[in-house]
Amino acid sequence: MNDFEQCRENFLEYLLKEKNYSRDTIDGYGSDLKEFGEFLRDFLSLGEEGKIEIEKIDRKAIRAWLNQLYQGLTPVSIERHLASVRSFFDYLVKQEIVGFNPAKLVRTPKKEKRLPKVLSVDEVIALIEAPSAEDPLGIRDRAILELFYAAGIRVSELRGLNLLDIDLTERMIKVLGKGKRERVVPINEISVEKLKAWLEVRGKMLKSVLDSDAQDAVFLSSKGTRITKMGIENLLRKYLDRIGLTRKATPHTLRHSFATHLLESGMDLRTIQELLGHRSLSTTQKYTQVGNKELMEAYDNAHPRAKN
């Protein structure tokens, strides 16, 4: 009998050591599979302590789980959960624990195509100017927000930045993206200025640090450890509230805004692709849809025959 929980742990270890996935990505797989395991115990009438046999997980069980997820999740979230289970079974097939992947027999839920949410230039400027320059945390937060908009990096890339990754003289940063792919991204003078201001006060948080990882980290929490994803998301929400912006925005919204504003200013799509670290140009092309939407709105507002 192959135990689901043991296979799950082995799979996550495989993602870390063999696939070099980031900790955030591995945590996402782990969370999805944990939810799946909790469902299976009820579905297979095993109780909380019952062991789940991999061989008993079939297409019917996976479909029943997805039907339950439909009660509270969006199609995008359901697709991600299904992708986690598919990857898990791909691993089991590769390890010859099972003979086929039952998740591949389950249809992916249809999802509506949504354009990336973006902030206007004025909204971004108001946001990044919201932190106070009177205390180290405010100086840190300003540097973080400036860097998000200057470089268009992901939240995992920002929190993973080390001191050796930034070259303020050349105005360049080196980031570690998806799949452990490195890329070098230019930043602007304002971002350099705010980073320098942060580095001057960073030592005040470092004095009591015991975590060696924090010695290398560019951005620290108030406790002196490397800043977390949740910490970054919380500070963003704080400043969104401060400027009175009620629309939902995340660190990824700043990434989308960075790309959209560059496209609107005339930068070519290939250059934006390189800056964002997208493998495929088709991933970057969604920003042209945002631009086309703005163009259509401007046309409808201006053209005499477009008005009702």
PyMOL commands that set and color helices and strands:
alter all, ss='L'
color gray80, all
select helices_A, chain A and resi 4-17+23-43+54-56+59-69+75-94+102-105+121-128+136-151+155-159+163-165+178-180+189-206+212-216+229-242+251-264+269-276+281-284+286-302+304-306
alter helices_A, ss='H'
color red, helices_A
select strands_A, chain A and resi 166-167+172-176+182-186
alter strands_A, ss='S'
color yellow, strands_A
deselect
rebuild
show_as cartoon
